[in-house]
Amino acid sequence: MPEDHIRISEFKKVLRQYANDGVVDLDKNYKHKFDFQIHRYEDVLRNSRMASPPHRWSYYRICFLKQGEGDLVTGIYKFKARKNAFFVIPSRVIVSSENWTTDSEGFVLLFNLDFFLQNNISHQMLANKMWLTGSVRPDIYLADEQAEEVGRILESVLREKKLKDKANTEFIAVKILELLILGERLSGQVDTGSTGGAVSNIIKQFLDLMDIHFSKEHSVKFYADQLSMHPNHLNALVKKHTGMSAKESIQNRILLEIKYLLHSTKLPIKEIANQMGFSDPNYFTTFFKRFESRSPVSYRTAFD
């Protein structure tokens, strides 16, 4: 469909244009507003560099990979999507991806709360879905029979969208709920241990604390103390369930914010260091160079 190609082309253009912001804010920079969309992955990835820089959006995304693979970081979770991967990207969670293989095929479905409200479905139906909160693993790997079921649902959504009938939006909303319920059920099957709920709760608390304190509190010990556990245990727990240790998660969040401030503000380097909890500007520079292989000044002047 021509309008789909325009949306995909604009999406790629915005990601390229603002890639050096640190985190691309698509709500601010993507001008084609909508309540619901569905695209084939092969169309999104076609003629691209098979990568997307860190970005966030107010849309929820449900993704299914029929074949191929790619590396993703979604919030604090790091994983390789491969054949039969069924995963979500929650609203406003920072996500990036790379290394998509050229044979990658599947679907990406995007929607916001307004889409459900317009179809007389309470937003609480979404609020109750843990899979959309960012505090549980976003990726599930399906058996072939399960993958066929998910593929059939998404194909039916794609067909309904092409009909452009207002009544079809109700059908699509119900199908999205079906996918979410299926995802919740399958996610529960993956973690059948009695401590599964407790682990999810710890991850959620860690995320909430990090969002509040990351600019001032950089040590795993601070977050471990808040959660009444040993730092080594928190590191191992977060690593096991997200793919990145607690320390790596904190460092990644700090780095993204620094890059955003360097590119999007005129604040002096010393002030940025201070805002991000670095009392020693030299250590701030060392921290940045460790990950970016250049100084904050060099990074900023590259965009002047």
C-alpha positions, 0 to 999 in steps of 0.5 A, spaced: 500 500 500 502 506 497 501 510 504 505 504 508 511 505 504 511 512 505 510 511 513 516 506 513 520 511 509 519 517 513 520 512 519 527 510 517 528 517 515 527 520 522 531 515 525 537 516 520 536 524 521 536 524 529 540 518 530 546 522 534 541 525 539 542 519 543 535 517 543 531 518 537 524 521 540 519 519 535 513 522 538 517 529 537 520 527 530 515 523 526 510 527 523 505 521 520 500 520 526 496 514 527 492 509 532 494 503 529 499 500 523 501 493 521 507 492 517 511 486 514 518 486 517 521 485 510 518 491 508 521 495 514 528 492 513 528 493 505 533 497 503 536 499 510 542 498 513 539 493 518 539 497 524 536 502 528 539 507 533 536 507 540 529 510 540 522 511 543 515 511 541 509 512 545 506 506 541 506 499 543 509 494 538 507 487 538 513 483 533 513 476 530 519 473 526 517 468 522 525 467 520 531 470 520 534 474 526 537 480 529 540 483 536 535 487 540 536 491 546 529 493 549 529 497 556 534 493 560 533 487 556 538 484 551 536 478 546 537 475 539 530 475 536 530 468 531 525 464 528 519 464 531 520 470 536 514 473 539 516 479 542 513 486 545 516 493 545 512 497 550 510 504 550 516 509 551 521 504 552 528 505 549 529 500 544 535 499 538 536 493 534 542 491 529 545 485 525 538 483 522 539 478 517 537 479 509 532 473 510 528 476 516 521 476 515 515 477 520 510 482 522 510 488 527 504 491 529 503 498 532 498 501 536 496 506 542 491 507 547 486 511 543 485 505 538 482 501 544 478 507 547 475 508 540 473 501 539 470 501 546 475 497 550 477 499 556 485 501 557 485 497 563 485 491 559 492 493 557 494 496 564 493 489 566 497 486 561 504 485 565 507 483 558 507 490 556 510 493 562 517 493 561 518 489 567 518 482 564 522 479 559 519 481 552 521 475 548 518 468 547 520 463 542 514 459 540 514 452 538 512 451 530 504 450 532 504 456 536 508 460 531 503 458 526 497 460 530 500 467 531 502 468 524 495 466 522 492 472 527 497 477 524 495 475 517 488 476 519 489 483 522 493 485 515 487 483 511 482 487 515 487 493 515 487 493 507 479 493 507 479 500 510 472 498 513 471 502 520 467 496 523 474 492 521 477 496 527 473 492 532 475 486 529 483 488 529 482 491 537 480 484 539 485 480 535 490 485 538 487 483 545 488 475 543 495 476 541 496 479 548 493 474 552 496 469 548 503 472 549 501 472 557 499 465 557 506 463 553 510 468 557 507 464 564 509 457 561 516 460 560 517 461 567 514 456 571 518 456 577 514 459 584 519 465 584 517 467 577 512 473 580 517 475 585 523 475 580 518 480 575 517 484 581 524 485 583 526 487 576 520 492 576 522 495 582 529 496 579 527 499 573 523 504 577 528 506 581 533 506 576 528 511 572 528 515 578 535 515 580 540 514 574 543 521 574 545 521 581 546 514 583 551 509 579 552 504 583 549 497 584 550 497 591 545 503 592 539 499 588 541 493 591 540 496 598 534 499 596 531 492 594 534 489 601 539 484 597 547 483 595 549 487 589 552 481 586 545 477 587 542 483 583 547 483 578 546 476 577 539 476 577 538 482 572 543 479 568 540 472 568 533 475 566 535 481 561 541 479 558 545 485 561 547 486 568 545 491 573 551 495 572 551 494 565 543 497 565 545 503 569 551 505 565 547 504 558 542 508 561 547 514 563 550 513 557 544 515 553 542 521 557 549 524 556 549 523 549 542 526 548 544 532 553 551 533 548 547 533 542 541 537 544 543 542 549 548 547 549 550 546 556 557 546 558 561 539 559 562 540 566 555 542 567 552 535 564 557 532 568 554 535 574 547 533 572 549 526 571 552 525 578 560 526 576 563 530 581 570 529 577 569 532 570 576 528 568 572 521 570 566 523 566 570 524 560 574 517 562 567 514 563 564 516 556 571 515 552 570 508 555 564 506 551 564 511 545 572 511 544 572 519 543 571 525 548 564 528 550 567 534 546 569 530 540 562 527 540 559 534 540 563 538 535 562 532 530 555 535 530 557 543 529 
